[in-house]
Amino acid sequence: MKPSVSTHVLDAAGGEPARGVRVEVSFEAENHPWDTARVSDADPLVKVYTDPRPPYGVIGLTLRRESRGA
């Protein structure tokens, strides 16, 4: 299943979905996997890892009302 994002923009005065609003969502992130702290001398498949560094990024949300003449 492909991840998706949905938005619902309401007209606060009428309490109905707003018409003519274009929504753009962007997401940029960098994930930091665990770093290997130690590898067993007896069995290289046995490893100890550090705690992962926290991911960080930016989520952008842009709402634009389309011109009424379009």
N, C-alpha and C positions, 0 to 999 in steps of 0.2 A: 504494500500500500504506500502510495506516495504521500508524504506529509503535505498539508495544506493549511492556509490561513484564510479565514473568512472575516468580513467586517459587515457591520450593520450601522448605518448612519441614520439617526432619527431627526426629524424636524421637531424640535422641542415645542414649538407653538401648536402644531397640529397633532403631535404624538404619532405620526405616521412616518414610514420610510422617506427619507429625503430623496428628491429626484435631481438628477443632473450633477451628482457629486462623484468625482473620479477619485479613487483611492489607490495609492501606491505604497507598498510595504517593501522595505529593504532590510537585509540582515547581513552583517559582516562579523565574523568571529574567528577567534583562534583558540583551539583547544590544546591544552598541554597534557600529554599523557604522562604516566608515571615514569620516573627515572629509576634505573636499576641501582640499588645501593650496594648489593653484594651478590655474588654468584658462588654457589657451593663448589669447593675444590673436588669433592667426591662425585658430585653429579651436577653437570652444568645446566641441567633443566630445573634445578632447585635454585630459586632466586628470591631475594628480598627487595621490595620496592619502597620507594619513598612515597609519601602522600602526594597526590597530584597537585600541581599548581592550579589555582582557579582559572577557569576559562574567562575570557573577557571579549567584549565586542560592542557593537552598536546596532540598535534597532531603530530604523527610521520609519515614520508614518507621515505621509503627506496627503492632505485632503484638499481637493480643488473643485470649486463649483464651476461647472461648464457654463459658458455664456448662453443666455436665454435665446439668442438669435441663431444659434447653431442647430 
